[in-house]
Amino acid sequence: MLEKDNILIGDLLIKEGLITPEQLELGLAEQKKTGDFICTTIIKLGFAHQEQVFDLLSRHLNIPHLKLKDKDIEPLIIQKVPAKFCSHYKIIPIDFKDNILLIAMTDPLDVRTLDDIRLLLGLEVKGVLASEVEIMEAIRKYYGVGAETLEKIIAQKPPEEVKTEEKTSEDLENMAEDASIIKFVNQIITEAIKSRATDLHFEPFQNELRTRFRIDGMLYDINIPESIRYFHPAIVSRIKIMAGMNIAEHRFPQDGRMKIKINQQDLDLRVSIIPTSFGESVHLRILSPEFFLKLEKLGLLPEDLKIVEEVIKKPHGIIFVTGPTGSGKSTTLYASLARINSSAVKIITIEDPVEYQLRGVNQVQVSPQIGFTFATALRNMLRHDPDVMMVGEVRDYETAEIAIRSALTGHLVFSTLHTNDAAGAVTRLLDMGIEAFLVSSSLECLIAQRLVRLICPKCKAPLLDKRTSEILAQLKDMDVDLKSAKLYEGKGCADCRFTGYRGRTAIYEILVVKEPIRELILNRASSQQIKQKAVSLGMRTLRQDGLQKAFRGLTTVTEVVRVTQQEELPEG
């Protein structure tokens, strides 16, 4: 678009009161650097809202403003324009009628771009107005992430050649250093981070390379061009190079880490590679810098927050956080340590691996390959005069015994166990061979937790469902007015990938070890008896805590039931 056209449109935005003359001046200066349409620049700078700008343009230019989120585009239409054209010109085809291809673009007045597309495609084209954000999202949706990059790679070397070539380590390294492979891997990682994924998987099968993101605890297939499978070795080699691994090793599992910077944000990625029947499978764990949450933001109800704050300030004893892998135990431990961390307290942690750096805390990485285990590290840790210790996981009798004896000799110890509920931690320790009197004397608190998905705020709506009545009956003994209680659900929208959920919070079962509980432990009571006593003393079970959060409109009853088990408390 000519500069005078940009100024005319800018003047129109000023006349309508959407921007000021000063903002237009700044926008024009930025637009000269980027080459973007002036309206796109104004929106990116935050001077005006997207809907207002494009609705105004649509009215004055008599060009339809299309909302691509509401549009389903047929595959045959998509096939008419290669992905590389769409990405380069920031366009997407939406319809084909009377030999005219209708394309969505940010600047339908850009005659030069329209002429280029006519020549390239040999078709008559007509433009309609759409935002750049929606166009780029539609390109990823219909063509797949990195489609234009794969098209470029295939143009340079057809898949048949890639498939039949014997790959040496040198070949793989050269392929991994190819600019297009580097760009493609970066695009996938960027898309994962943009999608709020915690994990990224590349899984090879006989005739496909499956790519999946884990978002809010659930796995989703990602739309990737089918031809990606031909470049699986190059993609794996590129990731190995980024993570400092051996690219010549294909028969043995490897672990590594990489640091990347995206949108001025420094991120750590933990990489794991294992050999499978059809090639190497890759898992990337994305460690967010926003990991260190305050205790108040973990999802604890006010009364539970008060209990936790009191427990973690005790001078000695052991606190166990229990739950399956991926239930947020590390987050709770780190948030607890961050709360009590000060210059007056020496904190040492033993982890496998050290996932996040916590300022002022001595963090130790175990290495079982050289005999540096949790138990060995624990023994040496005691010689460093710690006040607080954190053991990543109690896996065996030796580690459990040292941790418990440390708690009895004046140290506050945090650790984790894999049990279904809080009371189950007691029987697990006894089963390991720890004496009942040691468990009874050292335990201060047992916290079981799970993660539940939060209802998407964009599509949240009241739920009227009689099927929940059976579950709600479990709240009879709680101070909840069932008649006035309201439940909600997410209807599904683009923001939540049409799942009805966006983000997660934790639900808790907090068992404070009081005198009656200590007596039961000494008598080697069952976990069910301990749980029953704890409930009688005021403990909420995981399901009860989850249902409380469902009543507060945070999550759904269905989600709580999905992650918790039916309560079976004995009578008496």
C-alpha positions as CSV (number, residue, x, y, z in Angstrom):
1,M,0.0,0.0,0.0
2,L,1.2,3.5,-0.8
3,E,2.3,5.8,2.0
4,K,-0.5,8.3,1.1
5,D,-3.1,5.5,1.5
6,N,-1.7,4.7,5.0
7,I,-2.0,8.4,5.9
8,L,-5.6,8.6,4.6
9,I,-6.6,5.5,6.6
10,G,-4.8,7.0,9.6
11,D,-6.8,10.2,9.2
12,L,-10.0,8.2,9.1
13,L,-9.1,6.5,12.4
14,I,-8.4,9.9,14.0
15,K,-11.7,11.3,12.6
16,E,-13.6,8.4,14.2
17,G,-11.9,9.0,17.5
18,L,-10.1,5.6,17.6
19,I,-6.6,7.0,17.7
20,T,-4.9,10.4,18.3
21,P,-2.6,12.2,15.8
22,E,0.4,11.4,18.0
23,Q,-0.5,7.7,17.9
24,L,-0.8,7.9,14.1
25,E,2.7,9.4,13.9
26,L,4.1,6.6,16.0
27,G,2.2,4.0,14.0
28,L,3.5,5.4,10.7
29,A,7.1,5.3,12.0
30,E,6.7,1.7,13.1
31,Q,5.0,0.7,9.9
32,K,7.9,1.9,7.8
33,K,10.2,-0.5,9.8
34,T,7.9,-3.6,9.5
35,G,6.1,-3.0,6.2
36,D,2.8,-4.1,7.8
37,F,-0.6,-2.6,6.9
38,I,-1.1,0.5,9.0
39,C,-4.2,-0.9,10.7
40,T,-2.2,-4.0,11.7
41,T,0.5,-1.8,13.2
42,I,-2.0,0.3,15.1
43,I,-3.6,-2.8,16.6
44,K,-0.2,-4.4,17.5
45,L,0.9,-1.2,19.2
46,G,-2.3,-1.4,21.3
47,F,-3.6,2.0,20.2
48,A,-7.0,0.6,19.1
49,H,-9.1,-2.5,19.3
50,Q,-9.1,-4.9,16.4
51,E,-12.8,-5.2,16.0
52,Q,-13.3,-1.4,16.0
53,V,-10.6,-0.8,13.4
54,F,-11.7,-3.5,11.0
55,D,-15.5,-2.7,11.3
56,L,-14.7,0.9,10.5
57,L,-12.6,0.0,7.4
58,S,-15.3,-2.4,6.3
59,R,-18.0,0.3,6.4
60,H,-15.9,3.0,4.7
61,L,-14.2,0.8,2.0
62,N,-17.3,-1.3,1.4
63,I,-15.3,-4.5,1.8
64,P,-16.6,-7.4,3.9
65,H,-15.0,-7.9,7.3
66,L,-14.7,-11.7,7.9
67,K,-14.2,-13.3,11.3
68,L,-12.2,-16.4,10.4
69,K,-12.9,-18.0,13.8
70,D,-16.5,-18.5,12.7
71,K,-15.6,-19.8,9.2
72,D,-15.2,-23.4,8.1
73,I,-13.0,-23.6,5.0
74,E,-13.3,-26.6,2.7
75,P,-10.2,-28.7,2.1
76,L,-10.5,-28.2,-1.7
77,I,-10.3,-24.5,-1.3
78,I,-7.2,-24.8,0.9
79,Q,-5.5,-26.9,-1.7
80,K,-5.7,-24.1,-4.3
81,V,-3.0,-22.0,-2.5
82,P,0.3,-23.4,-1.3
83,A,1.2,-22.9,2.4
84,K,4.3,-20.9,1.5
85,F,2.2,-18.3,-0.4
86,C,-0.2,-17.9,2.5
87,S,2.6,-17.4,5.0
88,H,4.5,-15.0,2.8
89,Y,1.6,-12.8,1.9
90,K,-0.4,-13.4,5.2
91,I,-3.5,-14.5,3.3
92,I,-5.8,-17.6,3.3
93,P,-8.3,-18.8,0.7
94,I,-11.8,-19.0,1.9
95,D,-14.1,-19.6,-1.1
96,F,-14.1,-20.2,-4.8
97,K,-17.1,-19.1,-6.9
98,D,-17.6,-18.3,-10.5
99,N,-13.8,-18.8,-11.2
100,I,-13.0,-16.2,-8.6
101,L,-10.9,-17.1,-5.5
102,L,-11.9,-15.2,-2.4
103,I,-9.0,-14.6,-0.1
104,A,-8.9,-13.1,3.4
105,M,-6.1,-10.6,3.9
106,T,-5.2,-7.8,6.3
107,D,-5.0,-5.2,3.5
108,P,-7.5,-5.8,0.6
109,L,-6.4,-2.5,-1.0
110,D,-2.9,-3.9,-1.6
111,V,-3.1,-4.1,-5.4
112,R,0.5,-5.3,-5.7
113,T,-0.1,-8.4,-3.5
114,L,-3.4,-9.2,-5.4
115,D,-1.6,-9.0,-8.7
116,D,1.2,-11.2,-7.5
117,I,-1.3,-13.9,-6.3
118,R,-3.1,-13.7,-9.7
119,L,0.1,-14.4,-11.6
120,L,1.3,-17.1,-9.2
121,L,-2.0,-19.0,-9.1
122,G,-3.3,-18.2,-12.6
123,L,-6.7,-17.3,-11.0
124,E,-8.8,-14.2,-10.6
125,V,-8.8,-13.2,-6.9
126,K,-10.8,-10.9,-4.7
127,G,-9.9,-9.8,-1.2
128,V,-11.9,-9.5,2.0
129,L,-10.8,-8.0,5.3
130,A,-9.5,-10.2,8.2
131,S,-7.1,-9.6,11.1
132,E,-3.5,-10.8,10.8
133,V,-3.9,-12.8,14.1
134,E,-6.9,-14.7,12.8
135,I,-5.2,-15.3,9.4
136,M,-2.1,-16.8,10.9
137,E,-4.2,-19.0,13.2
138,A,-6.2,-20.2,10.3
139,I,-3.0,-21.1,8.3
140,R,-1.8,-23.2,11.3
141,K,-5.2,-24.8,11.6
142,Y,-5.7,-25.7,7.9
143,Y,-2.2,-26.3,6.7
144,G,-0.5,-27.5,9.9
145,V,2.2,-26.0,12.0
146,G,5.3,-25.2,9.9
147,A,3.7,-26.3,6.6
148,E,5.4,-23.6,4.5
149,T,8.8,-24.6,5.9
150,L,8.2,-28.3,5.0
151,E,7.1,-27.2,1.5
152,K,10.4,-25.4,1.1
153,I,12.4,-28.4,2.3
154,I,10.5,-30.8,0.0
155,A,11.1,-28.4,-2.9
156,Q,14.9,-28.7,-2.3
157,K,14.9,-32.5,-1.7
158,P,11.9,-34.7,-2.6
159,P,10.7,-37.1,0.1
160,E,11.6,-40.2,-2.0
161,E,15.3,-39.1,-2.0
162,V,15.2,-38.4,1.8
163,K,13.6,-41.8,2.5
164,T,16.0,-43.9,0.4
165,E,19.3,-42.3,1.4
166,E,21.4,-44.1,4.0
167,K,22.1,-41.6,6.8
168,T,25.5,-41.3,8.4
169,S,26.1,-39.2,11.5
170,E,27.6,-36.5,9.3
171,D,24.5,-36.5,7.0
172,L,22.2,-36.2,10.0
173,E,24.3,-33.4,11.4
174,N,24.2,-31.5,8.1
175,M,20.4,-32.0,7.9
176,A,20.0,-30.9,11.5
177,E,21.9,-27.7,10.7
178,D,19.8,-26.9,7.6
179,A,18.1,-23.5,8.1
180,S,14.7,-25.0,7.2
181,I,14.9,-27.8,9.7
182,I,16.0,-25.3,12.4
183,K,13.1,-23.0,11.5
184,F,10.6,-25.9,11.6
185,V,11.7,-27.2,15.0
186,N,11.6,-23.6,16.3
187,Q,8.1,-23.2,14.9
188,I,6.8,-26.4,16.7
189,I,8.3,-25.3,20.0
190,T,6.9,-21.8,19.7
191,E,3.5,-23.2,18.9
192,A,3.7,-25.5,22.0
193,I,4.5,-22.5,24.2
194,K,1.8,-20.4,22.6
195,S,-0.7,-23.2,23.2
196,R,0.3,-23.3,26.9
197,A,1.5,-26.9,26.5
198,T,3.6,-28.4,29.3
199,D,4.8,-31.3,27.1
200,L,5.7,-31.8,23.5
201,H,5.9,-35.4,22.0
202,F,7.3,-36.6,18.7
203,E,6.2,-40.3,18.3
204,P,7.2,-42.3,15.3
205,F,4.9,-45.1,14.0
206,Q,5.0,-47.2,10.8
207,N,3.7,-44.5,8.4
208,E,3.5,-41.4,10.4
209,L,5.2,-39.1,12.9
210,R,2.6,-38.3,15.5
211,T,3.0,-34.9,17.2
212,R,1.1,-34.1,20.4
213,F,0.9,-31.4,23.0
214,R,-0.2,-31.9,26.6
215,I,-2.4,-28.9,27.5
216,D,-4.0,-28.7,30.9
217,G,-3.1,-32.3,31.6
218,M,-4.7,-33.7,28.4
219,L,-2.9,-34.8,25.2
220,Y,-4.0,-33.3,21.8
221,D,-2.9,-34.3,18.3
222,I,-1.4,-31.3,16.5
223,N,-2.1,-30.7,12.9
224,I,1.2,-31.2,11.1
225,P,1.7,-31.9,7.4
226,E,1.9,-35.6,6.7
227,S,5.3,-35.2,5.0
228,I,6.9,-34.5,8.3
229,R,7.5,-38.3,8.7
230,Y,10.3,-38.2,6.1
231,F,12.2,-35.7,8.2
232,H,11.9,-37.5,11.5
233,P,15.7,-38.3,11.7
234,A,16.6,-34.7,10.9
235,I,14.2,-33.3,13.5
236,V,15.5,-35.7,16.2
237,S,19.1,-34.8,15.4
238,R,18.3,-31.1,15.6
239,I,16.7,-31.5,19.0
240,K,19.8,-33.6,20.1
241,I,22.1,-30.8,19.1
242,M,20.0,-28.2,20.9
243,A,20.1,-30.3,24.1
244,G,23.8,-31.2,23.9
245,M,23.2,-34.9,23.2
246,N,25.1,-37.5,21.1
247,I,23.5,-37.5,17.6
248,A,25.3,-40.7,16.7
249,E,23.6,-42.7,19.5
250,H,20.3,-44.2,18.4
251,R,20.1,-47.4,20.5
252,F,20.2,-46.0,24.0
253,P,17.9,-43.5,25.9
254,Q,19.3,-40.0,26.3
255,D,18.4,-37.1,28.5
256,G,19.3,-33.5,28.2
257,R,18.3,-29.9,28.6
258,M,18.1,-26.8,26.5
259,K,17.6,-23.1,27.1
260,I,15.6,-21.0,24.6
261,K,14.4,-17.5,24.3
262,I,10.9,-16.8,22.8
263,N,9.2,-13.4,22.9
264,Q,11.8,-12.0,25.4
265,Q,11.1,-15.0,27.7
266,D,13.8,-17.4,28.8
267,L,12.6,-21.0,29.0
268,D,14.1,-24.3,30.1
269,L,13.2,-27.4,28.2
270,R,14.0,-30.9,29.5
271,V,14.5,-33.4,26.7
272,S,14.2,-37.2,26.8
273,I,14.8,-39.5,23.9
274,I,14.1,-43.3,23.8
275,P,14.5,-45.8,20.9
276,T,11.2,-47.4,19.7
277,S,10.3,-49.9,16.9
278,F,10.0,-47.2,14.3
279,G,12.7,-44.7,15.4
280,E,13.5,-42.4,18.3
281,S,10.6,-41.0,20.3
282,V,11.2,-37.5,21.7
283,H,9.6,-35.8,24.7
284,L,10.2,-32.2,25.6
285,R,9.0,-30.9,29.0
286,I,8.5,-27.1,29.0
287,L,9.5,-25.6,32.3
288,S,7.8,-22.3,32.6
289,P,9.5,-19.4,34.4
290,E,6.2,-18.6,36.0
291,F,6.4,-21.8,37.9
292,F,7.2,-20.3,41.3
293,L,3.7,-19.4,42.4
294,K,2.8,-18.0,45.8
295,L,1.0,-20.3,48.2
296,E,-2.1,-18.2,47.8
297,K,-2.3,-19.0,44.1
298,L,-2.1,-22.8,44.3
299,G,-5.8,-23.3,44.8
300,L,-5.9,-23.7,48.6
301,L,-9.1,-22.7,50.3
302,P,-8.5,-20.0,52.9
303,E,-8.8,-22.4,55.9
304,D,-6.4,-24.8,54.2
305,L,-3.9,-22.1,53.4
306,K,-3.8,-21.1,57.1
307,I,-3.1,-24.8,58.0
308,V,-0.3,-25.1,55.5
309,E,1.3,-21.8,56.5
310,E,1.3,-23.0,60.2
311,V,2.7,-26.4,59.4
312,I,5.6,-25.2,57.1
313,K,6.8,-22.9,59.9
314,K,7.3,-25.7,62.4
315,P,11.0,-26.1,63.6
316,H,11.2,-29.8,62.9
317,G,9.2,-32.8,61.6
318,I,8.5,-34.2,58.2
319,I,5.8,-33.1,55.7
320,F,4.9,-35.4,52.8
321,V,3.1,-34.3,49.6
322,T,1.5,-37.3,47.8
323,G,-0.1,-37.9,44.5
324,P,0.7,-39.4,41.1
325,T,3.2,-38.0,38.6
326,G,2.0,-34.7,37.2
327,S,-0.3,-33.8,40.1
328,G,1.6,-30.6,41.0
329,K,3.6,-31.9,44.0
330,S,6.8,-30.1,42.9
331,T,4.8,-26.8,42.6
332,T,3.5,-27.2,46.2
333,L,7.0,-28.0,47.5
334,Y,8.7,-25.1,45.8
335,A,6.0,-22.7,46.8
336,S,6.4,-23.8,50.4
337,L,10.1,-23.5,50.3
338,A,9.8,-20.0,48.7
339,R,7.5,-18.9,51.6
340,I,10.0,-19.9,54.4
341,N,13.1,-19.0,52.5
342,S,15.1,-16.2,54.2
343,S,18.7,-15.3,55.1
344,A,18.1,-16.8,58.6
345,V,17.3,-20.3,57.2
346,K,19.6,-22.7,55.4
347,I,17.6,-24.8,52.9
348,I,19.1,-27.7,50.9
349,T,17.2,-29.8,48.4
350,I,18.0,-33.2,46.7
351,E,16.3,-33.6,43.4
352,D,16.2,-35.8,40.3
353,P,16.4,-33.7,38.3
354,V,16.7,-30.1,39.5
355,E,13.9,-28.6,37.5
356,Y,13.9,-24.9,38.7
357,Q,16.4,-22.7,40.3
358,L,15.3,-21.2,43.6
359,R,17.4,-18.2,44.8
360,G,19.2,-18.7,48.1
361,V,18.5,-22.5,48.2
362,N,21.3,-25.1,47.8
363,Q,20.0,-27.5,45.2
364,V,21.6,-30.9,44.7
365,Q,21.2,-33.2,41.6
366,V,21.4,-36.9,42.3
367,S,23.3,-39.2,39.9
368,P,22.5,-42.9,40.6
369,Q,24.9,-43.9,37.7
370,I,27.9,-43.0,39.9
371,G,26.3,-44.1,43.2
372,F,25.2,-40.6,44.3
373,T,21.6,-41.6,45.4
374,F,19.0,-39.8,47.5
375,A,20.2,-41.7,50.6
376,T,23.9,-40.8,49.9
377,A,23.0,-37.2,49.3
378,L,20.9,-37.1,52.5
379,R,23.8,-38.3,54.6
380,N,26.1,-35.7,53.2
381,M,23.5,-33.0,53.5
382,L,23.3,-33.4,57.2
383,R,26.9,-32.3,57.5
384,H,26.1,-28.9,56.0
385,D,24.1,-27.6,58.9
386,P,20.7,-27.3,57.2
387,D,17.6,-26.0,58.9
388,V,15.2,-27.2,56.2
389,M,15.7,-30.1,53.8
390,M,13.7,-31.2,50.7
391,V,14.1,-34.7,49.3
392,G,12.6,-35.0,45.8
393,E,11.1,-38.4,46.5
394,V,11.3,-41.2,49.1
395,R,11.7,-44.3,47.0
396,D,13.2,-46.9,49.4
397,Y,13.7,-47.8,53.1
398,E,17.1,-46.2,53.4
399,T,16.0,-42.8,52.1
400,A,12.8,-42.9,54.2
401,E,14.7,-43.8,57.4
402,I,17.4,-41.1,57.0
403,A,14.7,-38.5,56.2
404,I,12.6,-39.5,59.2
405,R,15.5,-39.6,61.6
406,S,16.6,-36.1,60.3
407,A,13.1,-34.9,61.2
408,L,13.5,-36.2,64.7
409,T,16.9,-34.5,65.2
410,G,15.7,-31.0,64.7
411,H,15.3,-30.6,60.9
412,L,12.2,-29.7,58.9
413,V,12.0,-32.1,56.0
414,F,9.8,-31.9,52.9
415,S,9.4,-34.9,50.6
416,T,7.0,-36.7,48.2
417,L,5.4,-40.2,48.0
418,H,3.3,-41.8,45.3
419,T,0.1,-42.8,47.2
420,N,-3.6,-42.3,46.3
421,D,-4.5,-40.3,49.4
422,A,-2.9,-38.6,52.5
423,A,-3.5,-41.5,54.9
424,G,-2.0,-44.0,52.4
425,A,1.4,-42.4,53.0
426,V,1.5,-43.8,56.6
427,T,0.9,-47.4,55.4
428,R,3.5,-46.9,52.6
429,L,6.1,-45.9,55.1
430,L,5.2,-48.9,57.4
431,D,5.4,-51.2,54.4
432,M,8.9,-49.9,53.6
433,G,9.9,-51.2,57.0
434,I,10.0,-48.0,59.0
435,E,9.1,-48.5,62.7
436,A,5.6,-47.2,63.7
437,F,7.0,-45.2,66.6
438,L,9.4,-43.3,64.2
439,V,6.6,-42.6,61.8
440,S,4.3,-41.5,64.6
441,S,6.9,-39.2,66.2
442,S,8.2,-37.5,63.0
443,L,5.1,-36.9,60.8
444,E,3.6,-33.4,61.0
445,C,1.4,-33.2,57.9
446,L,0.4,-35.3,54.9
447,I,-0.9,-33.5,51.8
448,A,-2.5,-35.4,49.0
449,Q,-3.3,-33.4,45.8
450,R,-4.6,-33.6,42.2
451,L,-4.9,-31.1,39.4
452,V,-8.4,-30.3,38.0
453,R,-9.0,-28.2,34.9
454,L,-10.6,-24.8,35.4
455,I,-13.8,-23.8,33.5
456,C,-12.9,-21.5,30.6
457,P,-13.9,-18.0,31.6
458,K,-14.9,-17.1,28.0
459,C,-17.6,-19.7,27.6
460,K,-18.6,-20.4,31.2
461,A,-22.3,-20.9,31.7
462,P,-24.7,-22.2,34.4
463,L,-25.2,-26.0,34.4
464,L,-28.6,-27.5,35.0
465,D,-28.0,-31.2,35.2
466,K,-29.9,-33.7,37.3
467,R,-27.2,-36.3,36.9
468,T,-25.1,-34.5,39.5
469,S,-27.6,-35.1,42.3
470,E,-26.0,-38.4,43.3
471,I,-22.6,-36.8,43.7
472,L,-23.9,-33.8,45.5
473,A,-25.4,-36.1,48.1
474,Q,-21.8,-36.6,49.3
475,L,-21.9,-33.0,50.6
476,K,-24.6,-33.7,53.1
477,D,-22.2,-33.6,56.1
478,M,-20.7,-30.3,54.9
479,D,-21.9,-26.7,55.5
480,V,-23.2,-26.2,52.0
481,D,-26.7,-25.1,51.0
482,L,-27.4,-27.6,48.2
483,K,-30.7,-25.9,47.1
484,S,-29.0,-22.5,46.4
485,A,-25.7,-24.1,45.0
486,K,-25.0,-23.4,41.4
487,L,-22.8,-25.5,39.1
488,Y,-21.2,-24.3,35.8
489,E,-19.7,-25.7,32.7
490,G,-17.7,-24.4,29.7
491,K,-19.7,-24.5,26.4
492,G,-16.5,-24.7,24.4
493,C,-14.9,-21.9,22.3
494,A,-11.7,-21.2,20.3
495,D,-9.9,-19.9,23.4
496,C,-10.2,-23.3,25.2
497,R,-9.8,-25.5,22.0
498,F,-13.6,-26.2,22.4
499,T,-13.0,-28.3,25.5
500,G,-14.7,-26.0,28.0
501,Y,-11.6,-25.8,30.2
502,R,-8.6,-23.4,30.3
503,G,-5.9,-23.6,33.0
504,R,-5.7,-25.8,36.1
505,T,-5.9,-25.6,39.8
506,A,-5.1,-28.0,42.6
507,I,-7.5,-29.8,45.0
508,Y,-6.1,-30.9,48.3
509,E,-6.5,-33.4,51.2
510,I,-4.6,-32.0,54.2
511,L,-4.1,-34.5,57.1
512,V,-2.5,-32.7,60.1
513,V,-1.0,-35.4,62.3
514,K,-2.6,-34.7,65.7
515,E,-2.4,-36.9,68.8
516,P,-5.4,-39.2,68.0
517,I,-3.7,-39.8,64.6
518,R,-0.4,-40.6,66.2
519,E,-2.0,-43.2,68.4
520,L,-3.6,-44.9,65.4
521,I,-0.2,-45.0,63.7
522,L,1.5,-46.5,66.8
523,N,-1.2,-49.2,66.7
524,R,-0.6,-49.7,63.0
525,A,-4.2,-48.9,62.1
526,S,-5.2,-49.2,58.4
527,S,-5.2,-46.2,56.1
528,Q,-9.0,-46.2,56.0
529,Q,-9.2,-46.0,59.8
530,I,-6.7,-43.1,59.8
531,K,-8.7,-41.4,57.1
532,Q,-11.9,-41.8,59.0
533,K,-10.4,-40.3,62.1
534,A,-8.9,-37.4,60.2
535,V,-12.3,-36.6,58.6
536,S,-13.9,-36.7,62.0
537,L,-11.3,-34.1,63.1
538,G,-12.2,-31.8,60.2
539,M,-10.2,-33.0,57.2
540,R,-11.8,-32.6,53.8
541,T,-11.1,-35.4,51.3
542,L,-9.9,-34.8,47.8
543,R,-13.3,-35.3,46.3
544,Q,-15.0,-33.0,48.9
545,D,-12.4,-30.3,48.3
546,G,-13.0,-30.6,44.6
547,L,-16.7,-30.4,44.9
548,Q,-16.3,-27.3,47.0
549,K,-14.4,-25.7,44.1
550,A,-17.1,-26.9,41.7
551,F,-19.7,-25.0,43.8
552,R,-17.5,-21.9,43.6
553,G,-17.7,-22.1,39.9
554,L,-14.0,-22.9,39.4
555,T,-14.4,-26.4,37.9
556,T,-17.0,-29.0,37.1
557,V,-18.3,-32.0,39.0
558,T,-17.4,-34.2,36.0
559,E,-13.8,-33.0,36.2
560,V,-13.6,-33.6,40.0
561,V,-15.0,-37.2,39.6
562,R,-12.5,-37.8,36.8
563,V,-9.4,-37.2,39.0
564,T,-10.7,-38.5,42.4
565,Q,-11.9,-41.8,43.6
566,Q,-15.2,-42.6,45.3
567,E,-15.0,-42.1,49.1
568,E,-15.4,-45.3,51.0
569,L,-15.2,-44.3,54.7
570,P,-16.1,-47.1,57.1
571,E,-18.9,-46.7,59.5
572,G,-18.4,-46.0,63.2
